[in-house]
Amino acid sequence: MIVTDQTAPATGIILSAGAPRTGSIMATIPHDARRDLIRYHYRTPDGKRRSIDKLIPNNLSKSELIDSWATLKAEAKDRVRSLKSLDNVLFENVVDIVLQDHESRGKLRGAGEIERFERIQSELSGPINEGFTIRYNKFVDRLANDGYRKGKTTYRYSQNTISHFEQCIRTVINTAYRRGLIREIPVCCRERGRALKFRDRYLSADEWTRLENALAGSYLEWPVRFMSTFPCRKSDCFRLRTGNLFLFGSNGPYIEMAAEKTGLLTVFPLEQFQELLDYLLGLPAGLLFTQPNGSPIIDPRHEWERILATAKISDLHLHDLKAKATGDRLADGFTVDRMIRLGWYASPAMILRVYNRVRAVDVMRQMRAEAGRGYVEVGKQANS
């Protein structure tokens, strides 16, 4: 039944200040053995229907019930008023909320993620309104075309890095929407965005032989050998020192470090890799891998490009060696669980989703070789 708030019984009614209309606020209180639910319906300035729910004890007096109803009615009106000023919510303020929330929950993973949030905070600053999509598209275009500078060299952002930036932006927008700071999610952030594109650049046996020959005498020879033996990022490899090298003890020789990206304690056992161990044993105190003059390796791009040109190999990144190392260790009997325990990866998902594709490439190469010996190749008929 429809009654006024002055005659409201405790349960089983619909409260209304009048007949339902645009902007009206109603409360439904269905009967429950222990508690009642008050639900207020209202319309936002753009005409959308919204509601507020609140659970209350079912033994409230009529005056207490009316007070609860009036409280939620005032809250609904406050929401309507706040929605009229949502276009003034600033993107940079929501980034601060996200950073504080992630820091309190320990969800920030390394300096790289913090730098991404700080960059979008700077370059996408302004209200989250109709103009946000324009700023978003311009920012993504800059990432794809302008690149970034490191010293005197300009690098291009990979598609994966751009996708990580887009994910940070969607995190900020979703936080604003969940907290009621914006009416709706901007069009540019409604889709999932570009899917991560994983590289399929794996060296054949012949290419690897040419690369080893081209590496001879280069200061990158042993860093490349190390990164193709253990799945290690180049930034971690270039900062390894003799203090990270443990040669004696019951655990055998190993290298121990904290990974820069994940912060995980990472261990690289050396006992099975005698050639690499012999090289490390002859090094003086300091960095394990340096330039010829003893200075740290900061930007090996030009030397790496020279090596690739000599080996006649194109489109190979130093980071691709991590895939090779992972595939080789899997072939040697290293399990996914062992790699996780050694700190090589933060989760098994990365190994199973990405780097096991090394094995798939080997299988396809074997199938092509077998097809040449008279076996059936996928999609083709064997020669009779």
C-alpha positions as CSV (number, residue, x, y, z in Angstrom):
1,M,0.0,0.0,0.0
2,I,1.0,3.6,-0.5
3,V,1.1,5.7,2.7
4,T,2.7,8.8,3.9
5,D,5.7,8.8,6.2
6,Q,3.5,10.0,9.1
7,T,1.5,6.8,9.1
8,A,4.2,4.3,8.3
9,P,3.9,1.0,10.1
10,A,7.1,-1.0,11.0
11,T,7.1,-3.6,8.2
12,G,5.7,-4.7,4.9
13,I,5.0,-1.3,3.3
14,I,6.1,1.0,0.6
15,L,6.8,4.5,1.8
16,S,6.3,7.5,-0.5
17,A,5.9,11.2,-0.1
18,G,3.5,11.1,-3.0
19,A,2.8,9.3,-6.3
20,P,5.9,7.9,-8.0
21,R,7.3,10.4,-10.5
22,T,10.7,11.6,-11.8
23,G,12.8,12.5,-8.8
24,S,10.6,10.8,-6.3
25,I,12.1,8.7,-3.5
26,M,10.4,5.5,-2.3
27,A,11.3,2.9,0.3
28,T,10.4,-0.8,0.2
29,I,10.6,-2.7,3.4
30,P,10.0,-6.5,2.8
31,H,9.3,-8.6,5.9
32,D,12.2,-10.7,7.3
33,A,12.5,-12.8,10.4
34,R,15.4,-10.8,11.8
35,R,15.8,-7.6,9.8
36,D,14.2,-5.4,7.2
37,L,15.5,-3.8,4.0
38,I,14.9,-0.2,3.1
39,R,15.4,0.6,-0.5
40,Y,15.2,4.1,-1.9
41,H,14.8,4.8,-5.6
42,Y,15.8,8.1,-7.2
43,R,16.8,9.5,-10.6
44,T,20.1,11.0,-11.5
45,P,20.3,14.3,-13.3
46,D,20.8,12.4,-16.6
47,G,17.5,10.4,-16.0
48,K,19.0,7.1,-14.9
49,R,17.3,5.1,-12.1
50,R,19.4,4.4,-9.0
51,S,18.7,3.0,-5.6
52,I,20.1,2.9,-2.0
53,D,19.7,-0.1,0.2
54,K,20.0,-0.3,4.0
55,L,19.4,-3.2,6.4
56,I,17.7,-2.3,9.7
57,P,16.5,-4.3,12.7
58,N,12.9,-5.4,12.3
59,N,11.9,-4.3,15.8
60,L,12.3,-0.6,15.2
61,S,9.6,1.7,16.4
62,K,7.6,3.8,14.0
63,S,9.6,6.9,14.8
64,E,12.9,5.1,14.4
65,L,11.8,3.7,11.1
66,I,10.8,7.1,9.9
67,D,14.2,8.5,11.0
68,S,16.0,5.8,9.1
69,W,14.0,6.5,6.0
70,A,14.6,10.3,6.3
71,T,18.4,9.7,6.7
72,L,18.6,7.6,3.5
73,K,16.4,10.1,1.7
74,A,18.9,12.9,2.6
75,E,21.7,10.7,1.4
76,A,20.0,10.1,-1.9
77,K,19.5,13.8,-2.4
78,D,23.2,14.4,-1.6
79,R,24.1,11.9,-4.3
80,V,22.0,13.7,-6.8
81,R,23.7,17.0,-5.9
82,S,27.2,15.5,-6.1
83,L,26.4,14.0,-9.5
84,K,25.8,17.4,-10.9
85,S,29.5,18.3,-10.2
86,L,31.1,15.0,-11.4
87,D,32.6,16.6,-14.5
88,N,35.0,18.4,-12.1
89,V,36.6,15.2,-10.8
90,L,40.3,15.3,-11.6
91,F,42.1,12.3,-13.0
92,E,45.3,13.2,-11.0
93,N,43.3,13.1,-7.8
94,V,42.0,9.6,-8.5
95,V,45.6,8.4,-9.3
96,D,46.6,9.5,-5.8
97,I,43.7,7.4,-4.4
98,V,44.8,4.4,-6.4
99,L,48.5,4.7,-5.4
100,Q,47.5,5.0,-1.7
101,D,45.2,2.0,-2.0
102,H,47.8,-0.2,-3.8
103,E,50.6,0.8,-1.4
104,S,48.5,-0.1,1.6
105,R,47.6,-3.5,0.1
106,G,51.2,-4.1,-1.2
107,K,50.0,-4.4,-4.8
108,L,52.6,-2.1,-6.3
109,R,55.2,-4.2,-8.1
110,G,58.5,-2.4,-8.5
111,A,59.5,1.1,-9.6
112,G,58.3,0.5,-13.1
113,E,54.6,0.4,-12.2
114,I,54.9,3.5,-9.9
115,E,56.6,5.4,-12.8
116,R,53.7,4.4,-15.1
117,F,51.1,5.7,-12.7
118,E,53.1,8.9,-12.2
119,R,53.4,9.5,-15.9
120,I,49.7,9.1,-16.6
121,Q,49.0,11.3,-13.7
122,S,51.1,14.0,-15.3
123,E,50.0,13.6,-18.9
124,L,46.3,12.9,-18.5
125,S,45.7,15.5,-15.8
126,G,42.3,17.2,-15.9
127,P,38.6,16.4,-15.4
128,I,37.3,13.0,-16.3
129,N,34.6,14.2,-18.8
130,E,33.8,14.0,-22.5
131,G,37.3,15.4,-23.3
132,F,39.1,12.6,-21.5
133,T,38.8,10.2,-24.5
134,I,40.6,12.8,-26.7
135,R,43.5,13.1,-24.1
136,Y,43.6,9.3,-23.8
137,N,44.0,8.8,-27.6
138,K,46.7,11.4,-27.9
139,F,48.6,9.9,-25.0
140,V,48.6,6.4,-26.6
141,D,49.6,7.9,-29.9
142,R,52.6,9.6,-28.2
143,L,53.6,6.3,-26.6
144,A,53.5,4.5,-30.0
145,N,55.2,7.1,-32.1
146,D,57.5,9.3,-29.9
147,G,59.2,6.7,-27.8
148,Y,61.5,7.8,-24.9
149,R,65.0,8.9,-24.5
150,K,67.8,7.3,-22.5
151,G,71.0,9.2,-22.7
152,K,71.5,10.1,-26.4
153,T,69.4,7.2,-27.7
154,T,65.7,7.2,-28.4
155,Y,63.8,3.9,-27.8
156,R,60.4,2.9,-29.0
157,Y,57.8,1.5,-26.6
158,S,56.8,-2.1,-27.3
159,Q,53.1,-3.0,-27.7
160,N,53.3,-4.8,-24.3
161,T,54.5,-1.6,-22.5
162,I,51.7,0.4,-24.1
163,S,49.2,-2.2,-23.0
164,H,50.6,-1.9,-19.4
165,F,50.0,1.9,-19.6
166,E,46.5,1.4,-20.8
167,Q,45.8,-1.1,-17.9
168,C,47.0,1.5,-15.4
169,I,44.6,4.1,-16.9
170,R,41.7,1.6,-16.8
171,T,42.5,0.9,-13.1
172,V,42.2,4.6,-12.3
173,I,38.9,5.0,-14.2
174,N,37.4,1.9,-12.7
175,T,38.3,3.1,-9.2
176,A,36.6,6.4,-9.9
177,Y,33.5,4.7,-11.2
178,R,33.3,2.2,-8.3
179,R,33.6,5.0,-5.7
180,G,30.8,7.0,-7.4
181,L,33.1,9.8,-8.5
182,I,32.1,9.6,-12.2
183,R,28.7,8.8,-13.8
184,E,30.0,6.4,-16.4
185,I,33.2,4.9,-17.7
186,P,34.6,6.9,-20.7
187,V,34.3,5.1,-24.1
188,C,38.1,4.7,-24.4
189,C,38.2,2.6,-21.2
190,R,35.1,0.4,-21.7
191,E,36.9,-2.1,-23.9
192,R,39.6,-4.3,-22.5
193,G,42.1,-2.5,-24.8
194,R,44.8,-4.1,-26.9
195,A,45.6,-7.6,-26.1
196,L,49.2,-8.3,-25.0
197,K,51.2,-9.4,-28.0
198,F,53.9,-11.9,-27.1
199,R,56.9,-12.2,-29.3
200,D,57.6,-15.4,-31.2
201,R,61.3,-14.7,-31.8
202,Y,63.2,-17.9,-31.0
203,L,66.6,-18.7,-32.5
204,S,67.2,-21.8,-34.5
205,A,70.4,-23.9,-33.9
206,D,72.1,-22.3,-36.9
207,E,71.2,-18.8,-35.8
208,W,72.5,-19.5,-32.3
209,T,75.8,-20.7,-33.7
210,R,76.2,-17.6,-35.8
211,L,75.4,-15.4,-32.7
212,E,78.0,-17.2,-30.6
213,N,80.6,-16.6,-33.2
214,A,79.7,-12.9,-33.5
215,L,79.8,-12.6,-29.7
216,A,83.4,-13.7,-29.5
217,G,85.6,-10.9,-28.1
218,S,82.7,-8.6,-27.3
219,Y,82.0,-7.3,-23.8
220,L,78.5,-8.7,-24.2
221,E,79.6,-12.2,-24.7
222,W,79.3,-13.4,-21.1
223,P,76.3,-11.3,-20.2
224,V,74.5,-12.9,-23.2
225,R,75.7,-16.4,-22.1
226,F,74.4,-15.8,-18.6
227,M,71.0,-14.5,-19.8
228,S,70.6,-17.4,-22.2
229,T,71.4,-19.8,-19.3
230,F,69.2,-18.3,-16.6
231,P,65.9,-16.3,-17.2
232,C,67.3,-12.9,-16.0
233,R,66.4,-9.4,-17.1
234,K,69.2,-7.4,-18.6
235,S,68.8,-4.7,-15.9
236,D,69.4,-7.3,-13.2
237,C,72.2,-9.0,-15.1
238,F,74.2,-5.8,-15.5
239,R,74.1,-4.9,-11.8
240,L,75.3,-8.3,-10.5
241,R,78.4,-8.0,-8.3
242,T,80.9,-10.4,-6.8
243,G,79.0,-9.9,-3.5
244,N,76.0,-11.7,-5.1
245,L,78.3,-14.7,-5.9
246,F,78.4,-17.5,-3.2
247,L,81.0,-20.2,-4.0
248,F,81.2,-22.2,-0.8
249,G,78.7,-23.9,1.4
250,S,76.4,-26.9,1.5
251,N,74.2,-25.5,-1.3
252,G,77.0,-25.4,-3.8
253,P,78.0,-22.3,-5.9
254,Y,75.1,-20.0,-6.7
255,I,74.2,-16.3,-7.4
256,E,71.7,-14.6,-5.1
257,M,70.0,-11.3,-5.8
258,A,66.7,-9.4,-5.4
259,A,65.0,-9.0,-8.7
260,E,64.4,-5.3,-9.6
261,K,60.9,-5.7,-11.1
262,T,59.3,-8.1,-8.6
263,G,61.5,-7.7,-5.5
264,L,61.7,-11.5,-5.2
265,L,64.8,-13.2,-3.8
266,T,66.2,-14.9,-6.9
267,V,68.8,-17.7,-6.9
268,F,70.8,-19.0,-9.9
269,P,72.5,-22.3,-9.2
270,L,75.8,-22.6,-11.0
271,E,77.0,-26.2,-10.3
272,Q,75.7,-27.6,-13.5
273,F,77.2,-24.9,-15.7
274,Q,80.9,-25.3,-15.3
275,E,82.0,-23.0,-18.2
276,L,80.1,-20.1,-16.8
277,L,81.3,-20.9,-13.3
278,D,85.0,-20.9,-14.4
279,Y,84.6,-17.5,-15.9
280,L,83.0,-16.0,-12.8
281,L,85.8,-17.5,-10.6
282,G,88.4,-15.5,-12.4
283,L,86.8,-12.1,-12.0
284,P,88.1,-9.4,-9.7
285,A,85.9,-7.8,-7.0
286,G,83.2,-5.5,-8.4
287,L,80.6,-5.9,-11.2
288,L,80.4,-9.3,-12.8
289,F,79.8,-7.8,-16.3
290,T,81.4,-4.5,-17.4
291,Q,82.5,-2.6,-20.5
292,P,86.2,-3.0,-21.6
293,N,87.2,0.0,-19.5
294,G,85.6,-1.5,-16.4
295,S,82.6,0.9,-16.3
296,P,79.1,-0.4,-15.9
297,I,77.0,-1.5,-18.9
298,I,74.4,1.2,-19.3
299,D,73.3,1.2,-22.9
300,P,74.5,-1.8,-24.9
301,R,72.3,-1.0,-27.9
302,H,75.0,-0.1,-30.4
303,E,77.2,-3.1,-29.5
304,W,74.2,-5.4,-29.7
305,E,73.2,-4.1,-33.1
306,R,76.7,-4.6,-34.3
307,I,76.7,-8.2,-33.1
308,L,73.3,-8.9,-34.8
309,A,74.6,-7.4,-38.1
310,T,77.7,-9.7,-37.9
311,A,75.6,-12.7,-37.2
312,K,73.0,-11.7,-39.9
313,I,70.2,-11.9,-37.4
314,S,67.3,-9.4,-37.3
315,D,64.7,-8.4,-34.7
316,L,66.3,-10.1,-31.7
317,H,66.1,-8.3,-28.3
318,L,68.2,-9.1,-25.3
319,H,65.0,-9.8,-23.4
320,D,64.2,-12.6,-25.9
321,L,67.1,-14.5,-24.3
322,K,64.9,-15.0,-21.3
323,A,62.5,-17.2,-23.3
324,K,65.4,-19.3,-24.6
325,A,66.8,-19.8,-21.0
326,T,63.4,-20.8,-19.7
327,G,62.8,-23.2,-22.6
328,D,66.3,-24.8,-22.2
329,R,65.8,-25.2,-18.4
330,L,62.4,-26.8,-18.9
331,A,64.0,-29.2,-21.4
332,D,66.7,-30.0,-18.8
333,G,64.0,-31.1,-16.3
334,F,63.5,-27.9,-14.3
335,T,59.8,-27.9,-13.2
336,V,57.6,-24.8,-13.1
337,D,57.4,-25.2,-9.3
338,R,61.3,-25.2,-9.1
339,M,61.5,-22.0,-11.1
340,I,58.9,-20.3,-8.8
341,R,60.9,-21.4,-5.7
342,L,64.1,-20.1,-7.2
343,G,62.4,-16.7,-7.7
344,W,62.8,-16.7,-11.5
345,Y,59.1,-15.8,-11.9
346,A,56.4,-14.4,-9.6
347,S,53.7,-16.8,-10.7
348,P,53.5,-20.0,-12.9
349,A,51.0,-18.2,-15.2
350,M,53.8,-16.4,-17.0
351,I,55.7,-19.6,-17.7
352,L,52.7,-21.5,-18.8
353,R,51.1,-18.8,-20.8
354,V,54.2,-17.3,-22.6
355,Y,57.4,-19.2,-22.4
356,N,56.2,-22.7,-22.9
357,R,55.6,-21.5,-26.5
358,V,59.3,-22.1,-27.0
359,R,58.5,-25.8,-26.9
360,A,55.7,-25.3,-29.4
361,V,58.1,-23.6,-31.9
362,D,60.5,-26.6,-31.5
363,V,57.6,-29.0,-32.2
364,M,56.7,-27.1,-35.4
365,R,60.3,-27.1,-36.6
366,Q,60.5,-30.8,-36.0
367,M,57.2,-31.3,-37.9
368,R,58.6,-29.4,-40.9
369,A,61.8,-31.5,-40.8
370,E,59.8,-34.7,-40.7
371,A,57.6,-33.5,-43.6
372,G,60.7,-33.1,-45.6
373,R,61.5,-36.8,-44.9
374,G,58.1,-38.0,-46.2
375,Y,55.9,-37.5,-43.1
376,V,52.6,-35.6,-43.3
377,E,52.9,-31.9,-42.6
378,V,49.9,-30.1,-41.0
379,G,47.5,-29.0,-43.7
380,K,49.4,-30.8,-46.5
381,Q,49.4,-34.3,-48.1
382,A,52.6,-36.3,-48.0
383,N,54.2,-37.0,-51.3
384,S,53.3,-40.5,-52.5
